[in-house]
Amino acid sequence: MLVQVFSLIILIASSILGIFVYLANRHSSINKSFSLICFSIALWIFTNLMVDLSRTEAQGLLWTRLTLFGVTIAPLFFIYFTTVFPKKTIKINKYQWLFLIILAIIIIFLIPTKFNVESFKFIHPEQISSTPGLQPISDVEIKFGSLYTFFMIYFLVCVAIGIRLLIKNYRTGSKKERLKIKYLLLGFLITIMIAITTNAILPILGNASLSGIGPSSTIFFLVFTIYAIVTRDLFNIRVVLVQLVVLVIGVILLMQILFNESLQMRILNGSIFILFCFFGWLLIRSVLREIKLREDLALANKELKKLDEAKTEFLSIASHQLRTPLTAIKGYLGMIDEGIYGKVSENVHKTIHKVDDSNERLIRLVNSLLDISRLEMGRMEFDLEKVNIEEIVESIVDELHVAAKKKGLNLVFEHPKEEIPEITVDPLKIRQVIINLVDNAIKYTYKGEIIVNCESVGDKVRISVSDTGMGIARKEVGEIFKIYRRGTGVRLFPEGSGVGLYVARKLVEAHHGKIWVESKGKGKGSIFFIELPTRNGLGRFLTKF
Ligand code: ADP
Protein backbone atom coordinates (compact mmCIF):
# COMPACT_ATOMS: atom_id res chain seq x y z
CA MET A 1 0.00 0.00 0.00
CA LEU A 2 2.75 2.43 1.04
CA VAL A 3 4.66 1.68 -2.15
CA GLN A 4 1.60 2.49 -4.26
CA VAL A 5 0.95 5.78 -2.45
CA PHE A 6 4.58 6.72 -2.99
CA SER A 7 4.29 5.77 -6.67
CA LEU A 8 1.18 7.92 -6.95
CA ILE A 9 3.01 10.91 -5.50
CA ILE A 10 5.91 10.45 -7.93
CA LEU A 11 3.43 10.00 -10.79
CA ILE A 12 1.79 13.34 -10.00
CA ALA A 13 5.13 15.06 -9.33
CA SER A 14 6.75 13.88 -12.57
CA SER A 15 3.67 14.80 -14.65
CA ILE A 16 3.50 18.31 -13.16
CA LEU A 17 7.27 18.66 -13.47
CA GLY A 18 7.09 17.65 -17.13
CA ILE A 19 4.42 20.26 -17.85
CA PHE A 20 6.17 23.03 -15.92
CA VAL A 21 9.60 22.37 -17.39
CA TYR A 22 8.11 22.41 -20.89
CA LEU A 23 6.18 25.62 -20.25
CA ALA A 24 9.25 27.28 -18.72
CA ASN A 25 11.03 27.28 -22.06
CA ARG A 26 9.18 25.73 -24.99
CA HIS A 27 12.05 26.24 -27.40
CA SER A 28 14.83 24.68 -25.38
CA SER A 29 15.79 21.15 -26.40
CA ILE A 30 16.88 20.45 -22.82
CA ASN A 31 13.44 21.37 -21.47
CA LYS A 32 11.60 19.48 -24.19
CA SER A 33 13.55 16.26 -23.85
CA PHE A 34 13.47 16.39 -20.05
CA SER A 35 9.67 16.86 -20.14
CA LEU A 36 9.35 13.86 -22.42
CA ILE A 37 11.40 11.77 -20.00
CA CYS A 38 9.11 12.92 -17.16
CA PHE A 39 6.00 11.98 -19.14
CA SER A 40 7.28 8.55 -20.10
CA ILE A 41 8.27 7.88 -16.50
CA ALA A 42 4.78 9.03 -15.44
CA LEU A 43 3.28 6.67 -18.00
CA TRP A 44 5.33 3.78 -16.68
CA ILE A 45 4.30 4.49 -13.09
CA PHE A 46 0.68 4.89 -14.18
CA THR A 47 0.55 1.53 -15.98
CA ASN A 48 2.22 -0.14 -12.99
CA LEU A 49 -0.39 1.35 -10.67
CA MET A 50 -3.16 0.21 -13.00
CA VAL A 51 -1.84 -3.35 -12.72
CA ASP A 52 -2.31 -3.10 -8.96
CA LEU A 53 -5.80 -1.71 -9.41
CA SER A 54 -6.93 -4.37 -11.87
CA ARG A 55 -10.14 -6.15 -10.87
CA THR A 56 -10.02 -8.92 -13.46
CA GLU A 57 -7.23 -11.08 -14.84
CA ALA A 58 -7.86 -9.69 -18.34
CA GLN A 59 -7.35 -6.15 -17.07
CA GLY A 60 -4.26 -7.24 -15.17
CA LEU A 61 -2.81 -8.86 -18.29
CA LEU A 62 -3.48 -5.77 -20.40
CA TRP A 63 -1.92 -3.30 -17.95
CA THR A 64 1.08 -5.54 -17.26
CA ARG A 65 1.72 -5.67 -20.99
CA LEU A 66 1.31 -1.90 -21.29
CA THR A 67 3.94 -1.23 -18.62
CA LEU A 68 6.51 -1.89 -21.32
CA PHE A 69 5.45 1.15 -23.36
CA GLY A 70 6.79 3.87 -21.01
CA VAL A 71 10.13 2.14 -20.44
CA THR A 72 10.57 1.59 -24.17
CA ILE A 73 10.24 5.24 -25.13
CA ALA A 74 11.96 6.75 -22.05
CA PRO A 75 15.49 5.58 -23.04
CA LEU A 76 15.16 7.23 -26.46
CA PHE A 77 14.28 10.56 -24.85
CA PHE A 78 17.10 10.05 -22.39
CA ILE A 79 19.63 9.56 -25.18
CA TYR A 80 18.36 12.67 -26.91
CA PHE A 81 18.64 14.54 -23.60
CA THR A 82 22.30 13.51 -23.19
CA THR A 83 23.08 15.00 -26.61
CA VAL A 84 21.86 18.44 -25.56
CA PHE A 85 22.71 18.51 -21.85
CA PRO A 86 24.58 20.46 -20.53
CA LYS A 87 25.11 21.95 -23.98
CA LYS A 88 24.49 20.92 -27.54
CA THR A 89 27.84 19.48 -28.60
CA ILE A 90 27.45 15.83 -29.43
CA LYS A 91 25.66 14.60 -32.49
CA ILE A 92 24.55 11.00 -32.41
CA ASN A 93 25.02 8.86 -35.49
CA LYS A 94 21.94 8.74 -37.80
CA TYR A 95 22.14 4.96 -38.24
CA GLN A 96 22.41 4.45 -34.51
CA TRP A 97 19.19 6.42 -34.07
CA LEU A 98 17.46 4.47 -36.82
CA PHE A 99 18.53 1.17 -35.27
CA LEU A 100 17.21 2.14 -31.83
CA ILE A 101 13.93 3.47 -33.22
CA ILE A 102 13.35 0.28 -35.23
CA LEU A 103 14.01 -1.81 -32.10
CA ALA A 104 11.57 0.38 -30.13
CA ILE A 105 8.90 0.04 -32.83
CA ILE A 106 9.27 -3.76 -32.85
CA ILE A 107 8.85 -3.84 -29.07
CA ILE A 108 5.82 -1.52 -29.18
CA PHE A 109 4.17 -3.69 -31.87
CA LEU A 110 4.67 -6.77 -29.75
CA ILE A 111 3.36 -5.16 -26.56
CA PRO A 112 -0.23 -6.49 -26.86
CA THR A 113 0.93 -10.02 -27.72
CA LYS A 114 1.79 -13.03 -25.62
CA PHE A 115 5.47 -12.52 -26.48
CA ASN A 116 5.33 -9.76 -23.92
CA VAL A 117 3.36 -11.24 -20.99
CA GLU A 118 1.97 -14.74 -21.41
CA SER A 119 -0.42 -14.89 -18.51
CA PHE A 120 -1.64 -12.99 -15.48
CA LYS A 121 -3.33 -14.97 -12.73
CA PHE A 122 -4.68 -14.09 -9.30
CA ILE A 123 -3.43 -16.62 -6.77
CA HIS A 124 -6.49 -16.07 -4.54
CA PRO A 125 -9.26 -15.11 -7.01
CA GLU A 126 -11.93 -15.57 -4.32
CA GLN A 127 -10.59 -12.53 -2.40
CA ILE A 128 -10.76 -10.13 -5.36
CA SER A 129 -14.40 -9.19 -5.38
CA SER A 130 -14.69 -8.97 -1.59
CA THR A 131 -11.80 -6.52 -1.12
CA PRO A 132 -12.09 -3.45 -3.30
CA GLY A 133 -8.94 -1.41 -3.85
CA LEU A 134 -5.34 -2.38 -4.49
CA GLN A 135 -4.18 -5.94 -4.97
CA PRO A 136 -1.00 -6.97 -3.18
CA ILE A 137 1.37 -7.77 -6.04
CA SER A 138 2.57 -10.92 -4.26
CA ASP A 139 -0.85 -12.45 -4.83
CA VAL A 140 -0.55 -12.52 -8.60
CA GLU A 141 1.36 -14.87 -10.84
CA ILE A 142 2.77 -13.30 -13.99
CA LYS A 143 4.44 -15.29 -16.76
CA PHE A 144 6.68 -13.19 -18.96
CA GLY A 145 7.22 -13.98 -22.65
CA SER A 146 10.39 -13.86 -24.69
CA LEU A 147 9.93 -10.17 -25.57
CA TYR A 148 11.18 -9.31 -22.12
CA THR A 149 14.65 -10.64 -22.86
CA PHE A 150 14.66 -8.77 -26.18
CA PHE A 151 13.53 -5.62 -24.36
CA MET A 152 16.29 -6.04 -21.77
CA ILE A 153 18.92 -6.13 -24.51
CA TYR A 154 17.41 -3.01 -26.13
CA PHE A 155 17.24 -1.25 -22.78
CA LEU A 156 20.84 -2.08 -21.86
CA VAL A 157 22.07 -0.92 -25.29
CA CYS A 158 20.27 2.40 -24.73
CA VAL A 159 21.72 2.74 -21.25
CA ALA A 160 25.20 2.03 -22.57
CA ILE A 161 24.82 4.66 -25.33
CA GLY A 162 23.42 7.21 -22.85
CA ILE A 163 26.26 6.66 -20.40
CA ARG A 164 28.86 6.80 -23.18
CA LEU A 165 27.47 10.13 -24.36
CA LEU A 166 27.46 11.49 -20.84
CA ILE A 167 31.07 10.43 -20.36
CA LYS A 168 31.97 12.08 -23.67
CA ASN A 169 30.24 15.26 -22.49
CA TYR A 170 32.10 14.93 -19.21
CA ARG A 171 35.48 14.76 -20.91
CA THR A 172 34.90 17.86 -23.01
CA GLY A 173 32.91 19.81 -20.42
CA SER A 174 34.06 22.63 -18.20
CA LYS A 175 34.50 22.11 -14.45
CA LYS A 176 30.97 23.32 -13.73
CA GLU A 177 29.46 21.16 -16.46
CA ARG A 178 31.34 18.11 -15.21
CA LEU A 179 29.78 18.46 -11.79
CA LYS A 180 26.32 18.55 -13.34
CA ILE A 181 27.00 15.48 -15.44
CA LYS A 182 28.22 13.70 -12.30
CA TYR A 183 24.89 14.37 -10.57
CA LEU A 184 22.94 13.26 -13.59
CA LEU A 185 24.96 10.05 -13.89
CA LEU A 186 24.62 9.28 -10.20
CA GLY A 187 20.82 9.67 -10.21
CA PHE A 188 20.54 7.72 -13.43
CA LEU A 189 22.68 4.83 -12.21
CA ILE A 190 20.86 4.49 -8.88
CA THR A 191 17.47 4.44 -10.65
CA ILE A 192 18.60 2.03 -13.33
CA MET A 193 20.17 -0.37 -10.86
CA ILE A 194 17.08 -0.51 -8.65
CA ALA A 195 14.65 -0.67 -11.59
CA ILE A 196 16.55 -3.34 -13.49
CA THR A 197 16.79 -5.50 -10.37
CA THR A 198 13.16 -5.19 -9.28
CA ASN A 199 11.46 -4.99 -12.67
CA ALA A 200 13.59 -7.04 -14.99
CA ILE A 201 16.04 -9.42 -13.37
CA LEU A 202 13.76 -10.61 -10.56
CA PRO A 203 10.60 -10.96 -12.78
CA ILE A 204 12.62 -12.93 -15.35
CA LEU A 205 13.78 -15.17 -12.50
CA GLY A 206 10.14 -15.62 -11.54
CA ASN A 207 9.78 -13.12 -8.69
CA ALA A 208 7.65 -10.08 -9.51
CA SER A 209 6.81 -9.24 -5.91
CA LEU A 210 9.15 -6.22 -5.81
CA SER A 211 8.18 -4.72 -9.18
CA GLY A 212 6.18 -2.03 -7.39
CA ILE A 213 9.45 -0.50 -6.14
CA GLY A 214 10.88 0.12 -9.64
CA PRO A 215 8.69 3.09 -10.54
CA SER A 216 9.43 4.78 -7.21
CA SER A 217 13.16 4.51 -7.85
CA THR A 218 12.81 7.12 -10.62
CA ILE A 219 12.70 9.66 -7.81
CA PHE A 220 16.52 9.46 -7.72
CA PHE A 221 16.82 10.23 -11.41
CA LEU A 222 14.31 13.08 -11.24
CA VAL A 223 15.76 14.71 -8.12
CA PHE A 224 19.40 14.48 -9.25
CA THR A 225 18.56 15.74 -12.74
CA ILE A 226 16.54 18.64 -11.38
CA TYR A 227 19.47 19.53 -9.17
CA ALA A 228 21.82 19.36 -12.14
CA ILE A 229 19.55 21.57 -14.24
CA VAL A 230 18.93 24.12 -11.51
CA THR A 231 22.60 24.60 -10.78
CA ARG A 232 23.02 25.25 -14.48
CA ASP A 233 21.37 28.62 -13.87
CA LEU A 234 18.36 28.00 -16.04
CA PHE A 235 16.52 30.83 -14.41
CA ASN A 236 13.10 29.91 -15.70
CA ILE A 237 13.33 26.47 -14.26
CA ARG A 238 14.31 27.86 -10.90
CA VAL A 239 11.07 29.83 -10.77
CA VAL A 240 9.17 26.82 -12.00
CA LEU A 241 10.59 24.73 -9.20
CA VAL A 242 9.72 27.26 -6.52
CA GLN A 243 6.22 27.51 -7.97
CA LEU A 244 5.97 23.75 -8.08
CA VAL A 245 7.00 23.30 -4.47
CA VAL A 246 4.60 26.03 -3.36
CA LEU A 247 1.82 24.46 -5.41
CA VAL A 248 2.37 20.92 -4.08
CA ILE A 249 2.50 22.04 -0.45
CA GLY A 250 -0.57 24.25 -1.10
CA VAL A 251 -2.51 21.29 -2.50
CA ILE A 252 -1.55 19.10 0.46
CA LEU A 253 -2.66 21.81 2.90
CA LEU A 254 -5.92 22.30 0.99
CA MET A 255 -6.62 18.57 1.10
CA GLN A 256 -6.07 18.62 4.83
CA ILE A 257 -8.78 21.28 5.14
CA LEU A 258 -11.22 19.39 2.92
CA PHE A 259 -10.71 15.94 4.42
CA ASN A 260 -10.64 16.92 8.05
CA GLU A 261 -13.82 16.25 9.91
CA SER A 262 -13.44 18.43 12.99
CA LEU A 263 -14.30 22.08 12.51
CA GLN A 264 -11.50 23.13 14.83
CA MET A 265 -8.89 21.37 12.72
CA ARG A 266 -10.37 22.84 9.57
CA ILE A 267 -10.07 26.37 10.97
CA LEU A 268 -6.51 25.67 12.12
CA ASN A 269 -5.53 24.17 8.74
CA GLY A 270 -7.35 26.99 6.95
CA SER A 271 -5.28 29.63 8.80
CA ILE A 272 -2.08 27.73 8.07
CA PHE A 273 -3.12 27.59 4.41
CA ILE A 274 -3.72 31.36 4.25
CA LEU A 275 -0.39 32.07 5.93
CA PHE A 276 1.33 29.65 3.57
CA CYS A 277 -0.25 31.34 0.53
CA PHE A 278 1.05 34.69 1.72
CA PHE A 279 4.60 33.46 2.31
CA GLY A 280 4.54 31.39 -0.86
CA TRP A 281 3.64 34.50 -2.83
CA LEU A 282 6.48 36.44 -1.14
CA LEU A 283 8.91 33.64 -1.98
CA ILE A 284 7.95 33.50 -5.64
CA ARG A 285 8.13 37.28 -5.88
CA SER A 286 11.60 37.44 -4.36
CA VAL A 287 12.88 34.70 -6.68
CA LEU A 288 11.46 36.55 -9.68
CA ARG A 289 13.12 39.74 -8.50
CA GLU A 290 16.49 38.04 -8.08
CA ILE A 291 16.23 36.57 -11.55
CA LYS A 292 15.44 39.94 -13.07
CA LEU A 293 18.44 41.42 -11.30
CA ARG A 294 20.70 38.67 -12.58
CA GLU A 295 19.43 38.99 -16.10
CA ASP A 296 20.05 42.75 -16.01
CA LEU A 297 23.55 42.09 -14.74
CA ALA A 298 24.23 39.55 -17.47
CA LEU A 299 23.05 42.08 -20.05
CA ALA A 300 25.25 44.82 -18.59
CA ASN A 301 28.17 42.42 -18.65
CA LYS A 302 27.58 41.66 -22.30
CA GLU A 303 27.50 45.37 -23.10
CA LEU A 304 30.74 45.88 -21.19
CA LYS A 305 32.40 43.10 -23.13
CA LYS A 306 31.31 44.69 -26.38
CA LEU A 307 32.68 48.03 -25.24
CA ASP A 308 35.96 46.40 -24.28
CA GLU A 309 36.25 44.81 -27.69
CA ALA A 310 35.48 48.14 -29.35
CA LYS A 311 38.19 49.77 -27.23
CA THR A 312 40.76 47.17 -28.28
CA GLU A 313 39.74 47.55 -31.92
CA PHE A 314 40.02 51.33 -31.66
CA LEU A 315 43.41 51.04 -29.99
CA SER A 316 44.62 48.85 -32.81
CA ILE A 317 43.38 51.12 -35.60
CA ALA A 318 44.59 54.29 -33.87
CA SER A 319 48.03 52.80 -33.24
CA HIS A 320 48.39 51.73 -36.87
CA GLN A 321 47.45 55.21 -38.03
CA LEU A 322 49.93 56.79 -35.62
CA ARG A 323 52.84 54.59 -36.53
CA THR A 324 53.07 55.64 -40.17
CA PRO A 325 53.50 59.41 -39.59
CA LEU A 326 55.90 58.76 -36.69
CA THR A 327 58.13 56.65 -38.90
CA ALA A 328 58.01 59.35 -41.57
CA ILE A 329 59.02 62.00 -39.00
CA LYS A 330 61.96 59.82 -37.95
CA GLY A 331 63.08 59.55 -41.58
CA TYR A 332 62.89 63.32 -42.20
CA LEU A 333 64.69 64.11 -38.93
CA GLY A 334 67.50 61.78 -39.99
CA MET A 335 67.78 63.51 -43.37
CA ILE A 336 67.81 67.03 -41.82
CA ASP A 337 70.45 65.87 -39.36
CA GLU A 338 72.62 64.53 -42.15
CA GLY A 339 72.47 67.93 -43.88
CA ILE A 340 70.53 66.78 -46.97
CA TYR A 341 68.39 69.97 -46.82
CA GLY A 342 71.30 72.27 -46.08
CA LYS A 343 73.88 72.72 -43.38
CA VAL A 344 72.56 72.60 -39.78
CA SER A 345 74.03 74.56 -36.89
CA GLU A 346 75.12 72.88 -33.66
CA ASN A 347 72.01 74.23 -31.88
CA VAL A 348 69.62 72.82 -34.48
CA HIS A 349 71.57 69.58 -34.36
CA LYS A 350 71.00 69.28 -30.61
CA THR A 351 67.33 70.14 -30.97
CA ILE A 352 66.87 67.55 -33.72
CA HIS A 353 68.31 64.94 -31.37
CA LYS A 354 65.86 65.92 -28.66
CA VAL A 355 62.94 65.74 -31.11
CA ASP A 356 64.23 62.39 -32.36
CA ASP A 357 64.40 61.06 -28.77
CA SER A 358 60.80 62.08 -28.11
CA ASN A 359 59.72 60.65 -31.44
CA GLU A 360 61.49 57.40 -30.62
CA ARG A 361 59.65 57.19 -27.29
CA LEU A 362 56.35 57.75 -29.07
CA ILE A 363 57.13 54.99 -31.58
CA ARG A 364 57.91 52.60 -28.73
CA LEU A 365 54.70 53.52 -26.95
CA VAL A 366 52.64 53.03 -30.10
CA ASN A 367 54.34 49.67 -30.67
CA SER A 368 53.52 48.63 -27.09
CA LEU A 369 49.89 49.69 -27.55
CA LEU A 370 49.75 47.69 -30.75
CA ASP A 371 51.19 44.69 -28.89
CA ILE A 372 48.55 45.04 -26.20
CA SER A 373 45.71 45.15 -28.69
CA ARG A 374 47.16 42.13 -30.50
CA LEU A 375 47.47 40.25 -27.21
CA GLU A 376 43.93 41.15 -26.16
CA MET A 377 42.46 40.22 -29.52
CA GLY A 378 44.44 36.98 -29.60
CA ARG A 379 46.23 37.98 -32.81
CA MET A 380 49.83 37.89 -31.62
CA GLU A 381 51.91 35.69 -33.87
CA PHE A 382 55.18 34.00 -32.95
CA ASP A 383 58.02 33.01 -35.26
CA LEU A 384 59.95 30.36 -33.43
CA GLU A 385 63.62 29.68 -33.95
CA LYS A 386 66.44 27.89 -32.16
CA VAL A 387 68.68 30.65 -30.84
CA ASN A 388 71.78 31.27 -28.80
CA ILE A 389 70.36 33.51 -26.10
CA GLU A 390 73.83 34.61 -24.94
CA GLU A 391 74.46 36.22 -28.33
CA ILE A 392 71.13 38.07 -28.19
CA VAL A 393 71.81 39.42 -24.69
CA GLU A 394 75.34 40.51 -25.61
CA SER A 395 74.17 42.36 -28.71
CA ILE A 396 71.53 44.20 -26.66
CA VAL A 397 74.14 45.28 -24.11
CA ASP A 398 76.37 46.54 -26.96
CA GLU A 399 73.46 48.45 -28.45
CA LEU A 400 72.42 50.17 -25.23
CA HIS A 401 75.93 50.81 -24.03
CA VAL A 402 75.96 54.34 -25.48
CA ALA A 403 72.68 55.30 -23.80
CA ALA A 404 74.02 54.11 -20.43
CA LYS A 405 77.31 55.95 -20.93
CA LYS A 406 75.40 59.17 -21.66
CA LYS A 407 73.90 58.94 -18.15
CA GLY A 408 77.27 58.10 -16.66
CA LEU A 409 76.27 54.51 -15.94
CA ASN A 410 78.35 51.42 -16.40
CA LEU A 411 76.47 48.74 -18.37
CA VAL A 412 78.20 45.36 -18.30
CA PHE A 413 77.45 41.90 -19.56
CA GLU A 414 78.71 39.08 -17.36
CA HIS A 415 79.58 36.15 -19.58
CA PRO A 416 78.22 32.82 -18.31
CA LYS A 417 80.70 30.41 -16.72
CA GLU A 418 79.08 27.39 -18.33
CA GLU A 419 77.86 26.95 -21.86
CA ILE A 420 74.19 27.88 -22.36
CA PRO A 421 72.07 25.47 -24.42
CA GLU A 422 70.16 26.74 -27.43
CA ILE A 423 66.50 27.54 -26.83
CA THR A 424 63.48 27.75 -29.10
CA VAL A 425 61.90 31.19 -28.92
CA ASP A 426 60.66 34.05 -31.06
CA PRO A 427 63.97 36.00 -31.04
CA LEU A 428 62.40 39.38 -31.84
CA LYS A 429 59.89 39.12 -28.98
CA ILE A 430 62.48 37.96 -26.45
CA ARG A 431 64.81 40.72 -27.64
CA GLN A 432 62.04 43.23 -27.08
CA VAL A 433 61.55 41.95 -23.51
CA ILE A 434 65.25 42.14 -22.60
CA ILE A 435 65.64 45.58 -24.22
CA ASN A 436 62.70 46.75 -22.13
CA LEU A 437 64.37 45.59 -18.90
CA VAL A 438 67.77 47.13 -19.71
CA ASP A 439 66.07 50.31 -20.91
CA ASN A 440 64.15 50.59 -17.64
CA ALA A 441 67.30 49.93 -15.64
CA ILE A 442 69.04 52.83 -17.44
CA LYS A 443 65.98 55.03 -17.04
CA TYR A 444 65.48 54.43 -13.30
CA THR A 445 69.16 54.52 -12.23
CA TYR A 446 71.01 57.78 -11.42
CA LYS A 447 74.43 56.41 -10.66
CA GLY A 448 76.23 53.13 -10.37
CA GLU A 449 76.08 50.18 -12.70
CA ILE A 450 73.79 47.82 -14.51
CA ILE A 451 74.83 44.19 -14.74
CA VAL A 452 73.26 41.83 -17.22
CA ASN A 453 73.76 38.18 -16.53
CA CYS A 454 72.89 34.98 -18.33
CA GLU A 455 73.09 31.48 -16.85
CA SER A 456 71.73 27.98 -17.16
CA VAL A 457 69.67 26.82 -14.15
CA GLY A 458 68.49 23.21 -14.37
CA ASP A 459 66.34 22.91 -17.50
CA LYS A 460 65.96 26.68 -17.73
CA VAL A 461 67.92 29.66 -18.93
CA ARG A 462 67.89 32.61 -16.56
CA ILE A 463 68.62 36.18 -17.63
CA SER A 464 68.93 38.85 -14.98
CA VAL A 465 69.25 42.63 -15.16
CA SER A 466 70.40 44.20 -11.92
CA ASP A 467 70.76 47.91 -11.26
CA THR A 468 71.74 50.27 -8.45
CA GLY A 469 68.76 52.53 -9.15
CA MET A 470 65.67 53.72 -7.35
CA GLY A 471 64.47 50.22 -6.36
CA ILE A 472 60.89 49.11 -5.87
CA ALA A 473 58.76 49.16 -2.72
CA ARG A 474 57.87 45.67 -1.48
CA LYS A 475 54.15 46.06 -2.05
CA GLU A 476 54.68 47.16 -5.66
CA VAL A 477 56.80 44.18 -6.68
CA GLY A 478 53.84 42.22 -8.12
CA GLU A 479 51.88 45.28 -9.21
CA ILE A 480 54.27 46.73 -11.79
CA PHE A 481 53.67 43.81 -14.20
CA LYS A 482 50.00 44.78 -14.53
CA ILE A 483 48.81 46.97 -17.37
CA TYR A 484 49.19 50.78 -16.97
CA ARG A 485 50.73 50.33 -13.49
CA ARG A 486 53.69 52.44 -12.50
CA GLY A 487 55.55 52.53 -9.21
CA THR A 488 55.12 55.43 -6.79
CA GLY A 489 58.70 56.58 -7.26
CA VAL A 490 58.33 57.54 -10.93
CA ARG A 491 57.03 61.09 -10.55
CA LEU A 492 60.35 62.30 -11.90
CA PHE A 493 59.86 60.24 -15.09
CA PRO A 494 56.64 61.48 -16.65
CA GLU A 495 57.47 59.95 -20.02
CA GLY A 496 56.68 56.35 -18.96
CA SER A 497 53.34 54.69 -19.65
CA GLY A 498 53.30 51.51 -17.53
CA VAL A 499 52.76 49.12 -20.43
CA GLY A 500 56.28 47.80 -21.05
CA LEU A 501 56.43 45.26 -18.22
CA TYR A 502 52.87 44.11 -18.90
CA VAL A 503 53.74 43.27 -22.50
CA ALA A 504 57.02 41.70 -21.33
CA ARG A 505 55.18 39.42 -18.89
CA LYS A 506 52.67 38.34 -21.53
CA LEU A 507 55.42 37.55 -24.03
CA VAL A 508 57.49 35.60 -21.51
CA GLU A 509 54.42 33.65 -20.35
CA ALA A 510 53.62 32.82 -23.97
CA HIS A 511 57.05 31.13 -24.06
CA HIS A 512 56.11 29.14 -20.91
CA GLY A 513 58.61 31.25 -19.01
CA LYS A 514 58.58 33.39 -15.87
CA ILE A 515 59.42 37.02 -15.19
CA TRP A 516 59.77 38.62 -11.78
CA VAL A 517 61.62 41.28 -9.84
CA GLU A 518 63.46 41.36 -6.55
CA SER A 519 64.33 44.55 -4.71
CA LYS A 520 65.48 45.32 -1.19
CA GLY A 521 63.25 48.40 -1.23
CA LYS A 522 63.20 51.99 -2.42
CA GLY A 523 66.60 53.41 -3.31
CA LYS A 524 68.25 50.00 -3.01
CA GLY A 525 68.32 48.92 -6.65
CA SER A 526 66.43 46.06 -8.25
CA ILE A 527 67.05 42.82 -10.14
CA PHE A 528 64.68 41.69 -12.90
CA PHE A 529 64.71 37.99 -13.83
CA ILE A 530 63.48 36.11 -16.87
CA GLU A 531 63.45 32.34 -16.95
CA LEU A 532 62.87 30.46 -20.20
CA PRO A 533 62.63 26.67 -20.51
CA THR A 534 65.40 25.05 -22.54
CA ARG A 535 63.25 22.10 -23.63
CA ASN A 536 60.77 24.39 -25.28
CA GLY A 537 60.23 22.39 -28.46
CA LEU A 538 57.83 23.63 -31.12
CA GLY A 539 55.24 21.11 -29.98
CA ARG A 540 55.19 22.51 -26.47
CA PHE A 541 54.55 25.97 -27.76
CA LEU A 542 50.85 25.81 -27.30
CA THR A 543 50.01 29.06 -25.56
CA LYS A 544 48.01 31.18 -27.99
CA PHE A 545 47.66 34.88 -27.54
P1 ADP B 1 57.17 52.54 -17.66
O1 ADP B 1 58.61 52.37 -17.44
O2 ADP B 1 56.83 53.10 -19.00
O3 ADP B 1 56.49 53.29 -16.55
P2 ADP B 1 57.01 49.66 -17.38
O4 ADP B 1 55.85 48.75 -17.53
O5 ADP B 1 58.22 49.38 -18.15
O6 ADP B 1 56.45 51.11 -17.68
O7 ADP B 1 57.39 49.68 -15.84
C1 ADP B 1 56.37 49.78 -14.87
C2 ADP B 1 56.90 50.39 -13.60
O8 ADP B 1 57.85 49.52 -12.97
C3 ADP B 1 57.66 51.66 -13.79
O9 ADP B 1 56.79 52.78 -13.87
C4 ADP B 1 58.52 51.72 -12.52
O10 ADP B 1 57.76 52.20 -11.44
C5 ADP B 1 58.81 50.27 -12.26
N1 ADP B 1 60.15 49.87 -12.75
C6 ADP B 1 60.44 49.23 -13.91
N2 ADP B 1 61.75 49.00 -14.02
C7 ADP B 1 62.34 49.50 -12.91
C8 ADP B 1 63.68 49.58 -12.43
N3 ADP B 1 64.72 49.10 -13.12
N4 ADP B 1 63.89 50.17 -11.23
C9 ADP B 1 62.88 50.65 -10.52
N5 ADP B 1 61.58 50.63 -10.91
C10 ADP B 1 61.32 50.06 -12.09
Residues whose N, C-alpha, C, O or C-beta is under 5 A from the ligand:
A	BS01	ADP	N440 A441 Y444 G469 M470 G471 I472 I480 R485 R486 G487 V490 G496 S497 G498 V499 G500 L501 Y502 S526
